[in-house]
Amino acid sequence: MDMVSPDFIHKLRNELKKNPKSQLFAPLSEGLRKSGQLHEALQIGLKGLNFHPKFAAGHLAVAHIYFDQNKFSEALEHLTQAVDISPENILAHKLMADCYLKLKNPKKALRSYKMVLFLNPNHEKAKQAVKKLESLTADEFEEEVFEKLKLKPPEDNKEPQKLSEIMVERTISLIDAFLARNDIDKAKESLIEAEKRLGHNEELLRRKRLIQQVTENTPEAITPLPTKAEQARELIDEKINILQKILKNIENQPLDK
């Protein structure tokens, strides 16, 4: 962890004492974090956000502290606010991707890393992460998905719908991985098993049509796999939303008198 000059921290402390509502709480909180003083850094960061709840840098500073404390869900709460306030904040998107990886959510991690590349196409770590996440084979998560399929939600489960959605998502990922490597037989087996256990689902139906057209060798073009065209369209929509938010933020900025 990079150390920060004690003199720098001392100066920021003094400035914040003179003006407790100053936005200098963010760099002070970050400096304390880098110096390993996480408890004080968090206290200062949260107190500062009480005065400046719409300050993206403040939310990012607090998120960094939570990340260092291995509190990734708490970090994501602040990162979500940071990117909503400042959609072009590449540091927030990068840390968000790292949080999703720690929480074992590669799909959302991939999406966040792609946003980093949108904002900085030359970001090496993001490029490597995207390449690795997109190249995952079915073998790396096949066993986990099949284990989930074997489990039946208990009757007294308070959130059966949520559990079902998770199982559908994981099954679709497995089927897509088989299709991506042209293993049609395993894709069909996974789809049949999923329909037995999860019932009819729009996404499963789309995969079924895809498999049928592939096996029948029909010349008609169908919707490409989500890992390719659909993800690209989703990213484009995300880019448009970000640009719209950036423009809105610019329009809302008060003119200097």
C-alpha positions in Angstrom: 0.0 0.0 0.0 1.4 3.4 -1.0 2.2 5.6 2.0 1.2 9.2 2.2 3.3 11.9 3.6 2.5 12.6 7.3 2.9 16.3 6.6 0.2 16.1 3.8 -2.2 14.4 6.2 -1.4 16.9 8.9 -2.2 19.8 6.5 -5.5 18.3 5.4 -6.5 17.7 9.1 -5.9 21.4 9.9 -7.9 22.5 6.8 -10.8 20.2 7.7 -10.7 21.5 11.3 -11.0 25.1 10.0 -13.9 24.1 7.7 -15.6 20.8 8.8 -17.9 20.9 5.7 -15.0 21.0 3.3 -14.7 18.5 0.5 -11.1 17.9 1.6 -12.5 15.1 3.7 -12.1 12.9 0.6 -8.3 13.2 0.0 -7.8 13.1 3.8 -9.8 9.9 4.1 -7.9 8.4 1.1 -4.5 9.5 2.7 -5.4 7.8 6.0 -6.5 4.7 4.1 -3.2 4.4 2.3 -1.4 4.9 5.6 -3.3 2.0 7.1 -5.5 4.0 9.4 -8.7 2.5 8.1 -11.0 3.2 11.1 -10.3 6.9 11.2 -10.4 7.1 7.4 -13.9 5.6 7.4 -15.2 7.9 10.2 -14.0 10.9 8.3 -15.3 9.7 5.0 -18.8 8.9 6.3 -19.0 12.2 8.2 -18.0 14.1 5.0 -20.7 12.3 3.0 -23.3 13.6 5.5 -22.4 17.1 4.3 -21.8 16.1 0.6 -24.0 13.1 -0.3 -23.6 13.9 -4.0 -19.8 14.0 -4.0 -18.6 11.1 -6.2 -15.0 11.3 -4.9 -16.2 11.0 -1.4 -18.1 7.8 -2.1 -15.1 6.4 -4.0 -12.9 7.1 -1.0 -15.3 5.3 1.4 -15.6 2.4 -1.1 -11.9 2.0 -1.1 -11.9 1.7 2.7 -14.6 -0.9 2.7 -12.7 -2.8 0.0 -9.6 -2.9 2.1 -11.8 -4.2 5.0 -13.1 -7.0 2.7 -16.6 -5.5 3.0 -17.3 -5.7 -0.8 -21.1 -5.3 -0.6 -20.7 -2.1 1.4 -18.1 -0.9 -1.1 -20.5 -1.6 -4.0 -23.2 0.5 -2.4 -21.0 3.6 -2.5 -19.6 2.8 -5.9 -23.1 2.6 -7.3 -23.7 6.1 -6.1 -20.4 7.3 -7.4 -21.0 6.1 -11.0 -24.5 7.4 -10.8 -23.3 10.9 -9.9 -20.2 10.7 -12.1 -20.7 8.1 -14.9 -17.3 8.8 -16.4 -15.5 8.0 -13.1 -13.1 5.3 -14.4 -11.7 4.5 -10.9 -15.2 3.8 -9.6 -15.9 1.4 -12.5 -12.6 -0.3 -12.0 -13.1 -0.8 -8.2 -16.6 -2.0 -8.9 -15.3 -4.7 -11.2 -12.8 -5.8 -8.6 -15.6 -6.0 -6.0 -17.7 -8.2 -8.2 -14.7 -10.5 -8.7 -14.3 -10.8 -5.0 -18.0 -11.6 -4.7 -17.6 -14.3 -7.4 -19.9 -12.5 -9.8 -17.9 -12.7 -13.1 -20.8 -11.5 -15.3 -21.1 -8.2 -13.5 -17.4 -7.9 -13.2 -17.1 -8.4 -17.0 -19.6 -5.6 -17.6 -17.8 -3.2 -15.3 -14.4 -4.0 -16.8 -15.9 -3.3 -20.3 -17.0 0.1 -19.0 -13.4 0.8 -17.9 -12.3 0.0 -21.5 -15.0 2.2 -22.9 -13.6 5.1 -20.8 -10.0 4.1 -21.4 -9.4 1.6 -24.3 -5.7 1.3 -23.3 -6.3 0.2 -19.7 -4.1 -3.0 -19.6 -5.6 -4.6 -16.5 -9.1 -4.2 -17.8 -8.2 -5.6 -21.2 -6.6 -8.7 -19.6 -9.6 -9.1 -17.3 -12.1 -8.9 -20.1 -10.1 -11.4 -22.2 -9.9 -13.9 -19.3 -13.6 -13.6 -18.3 -14.8 -13.9 -21.9 -12.7 -17.0 -22.4 -14.1 -19.0 -19.5 -15.0 -22.5 -20.6 -17.9 -24.5 -19.4 -15.6 -26.9 -17.6 -14.7 -24.1 -15.1 -18.2 -23.8 -13.8 -20.0 -26.8 -15.1 -19.9 -28.8 -11.9 -21.2 -25.9 -9.8 -24.1 -25.4 -12.1 -25.1 -29.0 -12.2 -25.0 -29.2 -8.4 -27.4 -26.2 -8.3 -29.7 -28.0 -10.8 -29.9 -31.0 -8.5 -31.1 -28.9 -5.6 -34.9 -28.3 -5.2 -35.9 -25.1 -3.5 -37.4 -26.0 -0.1 -41.1 -25.4 0.2 -40.6 -23.0 3.1 -38.0 -20.9 1.2 -38.9 -17.3 1.6 -37.4 -16.3 -1.7 -38.1 -19.1 -4.2 -38.4 -16.6 -7.1 -34.9 -15.2 -6.4 -33.4 -18.7 -6.2 -35.1 -19.7 -9.4 -33.7 -16.7 -11.2 -30.2 -17.5 -10.0 -30.5 -21.1 -11.2 -31.8 -19.9 -14.6 -29.0 -17.5 -15.0 -26.3 -20.0 -14.2 -27.9 -22.6 -16.5 -28.0 -20.2 -19.4 -24.3 -19.4 -18.8 -23.5 -23.1 -19.0 -25.5 -23.6 -22.2 -23.9 -20.6 -23.8 -20.5 -21.9 -22.9 -21.2 -25.2 -24.5 -22.6 -23.5 -27.6 -19.5 -21.2 -27.8 -17.3 -24.2 -28.1 -19.7 -26.0 -30.5 -20.5 -28.7 -28.0 -24.1 -29.0 -29.2 -24.9 -32.4 -27.5 -24.0 -31.1 -24.0 -25.9 -27.9 -24.7 -29.0 -29.9 -25.5 -28.6 -32.1 -22.4 -28.2 -29.0 -20.2 -31.3 -27.4 -21.8 -33.4 -30.5 -21.3 -32.4 -30.8 -17.7 -33.1 -27.1 -17.1 -36.6 -27.3 -18.6 -37.4 -30.3 -16.4 -36.3 -28.5 -13.2 -37.0 -24.8 -14.0 -40.0 -25.0 -16.3 -40.5 -22.7 -19.3 -38.4 -19.6 -19.5 -38.0 -17.0 -22.4 -34.2 -17.2 -22.3 -34.2 -21.0 -22.3 -36.7 -20.9 -25.2 -34.3 -18.7 -27.2 -31.5 -21.2 -26.6 -33.7 -24.0 -27.7 -34.5 -22.3 -31.0 -30.8 -21.7 -31.5 -29.9 -25.3 -30.9 -32.7 -26.5 -33.2 -31.5 -24.2 -36.0 -27.9 -25.3 -35.5 -28.7 -29.0 -35.6 -31.1 -28.6 -38.5 -28.4 -26.5 -40.3 -31.0 -23.9 -41.3 -29.6 -20.9 -43.2 -31.8 -18.4 -41.3 -29.9 -16.1 -39.1 -31.0 -15.9 -35.5 -30.1 -13.8 -32.6 -26.4 -14.3 -31.7 -25.3 -15.5 -28.3 -25.4 -13.0 -25.5 -21.7 -13.3 -25.1 -21.2 -11.7 -28.4 -23.8 -9.4 -30.1 -26.2 -9.1 -27.2 -23.5 -8.1 -24.8 -22.2 -5.6 -27.4 -25.7 -4.1 -27.7 -26.0 -4.0 -24.0 -22.7 -2.2 -23.7 -23.7 0.3 -26.4 -26.9 1.1 -24.4 -24.8 1.5 -21.3 -22.5 3.9 -23.2 -25.4 5.9 -24.3 -26.8 6.1 -20.8 -23.4 7.2 -19.5 -23.1 9.9 -22.1 -26.6 11.1 -21.4 -25.8 11.3 -17.7 -22.5 13.2 -18.4 -24.4 15.7 -20.5 -27.0 16.1 -17.8 -24.4 16.7 -15.2 -22.8 19.4 -17.5 -26.1 21.1 -18.0 -26.8 21.1 -14.3 -23.5 22.7 -13.4 -24.0 26.3 -12.3 -22.4 29.0 -14.4 -19.6 30.9 -12.8 -20.6 34.5 -12.1 
